[in-house]
Amino acid sequence: MKPVFKDVLQVGVVVEDLDKTMKTYADKYGVGPWKVYEFNKDTVADMKIDGERQEYAMKLALADIGGVQWELIEPLDEISDYSEFLKEHGEGIHHVALDTESYDEVLEFCDKNEIDQLQYGYWGKNFHYDYRKTQDDLKCIVELYGPDEDFEWPEPVEVYPE
């Protein structure tokens, strides 16, 4: 059988205080720089939770560690799965983003295997993120994400350290 996933792209960590955690990674462990973004109804289209249209908000920071992107996420409301995760588990690893040969083929695989969508959004003009309910099988949430070929990273709200 051909593997469904081909590479680890990102580790996503839900935190209570993004600034404090980001500064700990950078100042104590030398990890960074961190690029900070805000995701909300003004920056993300087609937001969904459990397949239903739902607006939510979060602040996040991105940095690379050894070729893998790390994402720190602070929920800014009580609606998102990040907020639920924080209530149920506390701070910690929320998801792992895995690369695929074809996003469309993996969507077919998910439909065929009843792997439902947990949370979804379309950031900017051409970058989707799609969390799947894989916790029972894989013991973690899997994120399928990918930029369209013409995707360009927007300017971050902040960079730490500068």
C-alpha positions in Angstrom: 0.0 0.0 0.0 1.2 3.5 -0.9 1.7 5.7 2.2 -0.9 8.3 2.7 1.5 10.8 4.2 5.0 11.5 2.9 6.6 14.1 5.3 6.2 16.0 8.6 5.7 19.7 7.9 4.7 21.2 11.2 4.1 20.6 14.9 1.3 22.7 16.4 1.3 23.5 20.1 -1.6 25.2 21.8 -0.6 27.7 24.5 -2.3 30.0 27.0 0.1 32.9 26.5 1.7 33.1 23.0 4.1 36.0 23.9 5.4 34.3 27.0 5.8 30.9 25.4 7.4 32.4 22.2 9.9 34.3 24.4 10.8 31.2 26.3 11.5 29.3 23.1 13.6 32.1 21.8 15.4 33.5 24.9 15.9 30.2 26.8 16.3 27.7 23.9 17.5 29.9 21.0 14.6 28.8 18.8 13.4 31.5 16.4 12.9 34.0 14.9 9.1 33.7 15.4 6.7 35.3 12.9 3.4 36.2 14.5 0.1 36.3 12.7 -3.6 36.8 13.6 -6.2 34.5 12.2 -9.8 35.7 12.4 -12.8 36.4 10.2 -10.9 39.2 8.5 -7.9 37.1 7.5 -9.3 33.6 7.1 -12.2 32.7 4.7 -14.5 29.7 4.9 -13.8 28.9 8.6 -15.4 25.7 9.7 -15.6 23.6 12.8 -17.0 20.0 12.5 -17.9 20.9 8.9 -20.1 23.8 9.9 -19.4 27.4 9.1 -18.1 29.1 12.3 -15.9 32.1 12.8 -13.1 31.8 15.4 -9.9 33.6 16.2 -6.3 32.8 17.2 -2.9 34.4 17.4 0.0 32.2 16.2 3.7 32.2 15.8 5.8 30.2 13.4 9.5 29.2 13.5 11.6 26.4 12.0 13.4 23.8 14.0 15.5 21.5 11.9 13.4 21.9 8.7 10.1 21.4 10.5 7.9 24.3 11.2 6.7 24.8 14.8 3.5 26.7 15.4 2.4 28.2 18.7 -1.3 28.9 18.9 -3.2 31.0 21.4 -7.0 30.8 21.0 -8.6 34.2 21.2 -12.1 32.9 21.8 -14.0 29.9 23.3 -15.1 28.6 19.9 -12.2 26.9 18.2 -10.8 23.4 18.7 -7.7 25.1 20.2 -9.8 26.4 23.0 -11.5 23.0 23.5 -8.0 21.4 23.5 -6.7 23.8 26.1 -9.7 23.2 28.4 -9.5 19.4 28.1 -5.7 18.8 28.0 -3.9 22.0 28.9 -1.1 23.3 26.9 0.7 20.9 24.6 1.0 19.4 21.1 -2.4 19.9 19.3 -1.6 18.6 15.8 1.0 17.4 13.4 0.8 18.7 9.8 1.7 16.0 7.3 2.5 16.4 3.6 0.8 14.4 0.9 1.3 13.5 -2.7 -2.1 15.1 -3.5 -4.5 17.0 -1.2 -7.4 16.0 -3.4 -6.5 12.3 -3.2 -6.2 12.5 0.6 -9.6 14.1 0.8 -11.0 11.1 -1.1 -9.1 8.8 1.3 -10.6 10.7 4.2 -14.1 10.5 2.8 -13.8 6.8 2.0 -12.4 6.1 5.5 -14.9 8.4 7.4 -12.1 10.6 8.7 -14.1 13.8 9.3 -13.0 17.3 9.2 -12.4 18.9 12.6 -11.5 22.5 11.7 -10.8 24.3 8.5 -10.0 27.6 7.0 -8.6 29.4 3.9 -5.9 31.9 4.9 -5.4 34.9 2.7 -6.0 34.2 -0.9 -4.5 30.8 -1.4 -3.6 28.7 1.7 -5.9 26.1 3.2 -5.5 24.3 6.5 -7.7 21.3 7.2 -7.6 19.4 10.6 -8.9 15.8 10.5 -10.3 13.7 13.3 -7.4 11.2 13.5 -7.0 11.2 17.3 -8.5 7.7 17.8 -6.4 6.1 15.1 -3.1 8.1 15.2 -3.3 9.4 18.7 -3.0 13.0 17.4 -4.8 15.4 15.1 -3.5 15.5 11.6 -3.5 18.7 9.7 -3.5 18.7 5.9 -2.4 22.0 4.6 -0.9 23.6 1.7 -0.4 26.7 -0.2 -1.4 27.1 -3.8 1.6 27.5 -6.1 1.3 31.3 -6.1 1.2 31.6 -2.3 3.3 34.3 -0.8 3.7 34.6 3.0 2.0 37.8 4.2 3.9 40.2 6.4 3.7 39.1 10.0 2.2 41.3 12.7 5.4 40.9 14.7 8.7 39.1 14.5 10.5 37.9 17.7 13.3 38.4 18.3 13.7 41.2 15.8 
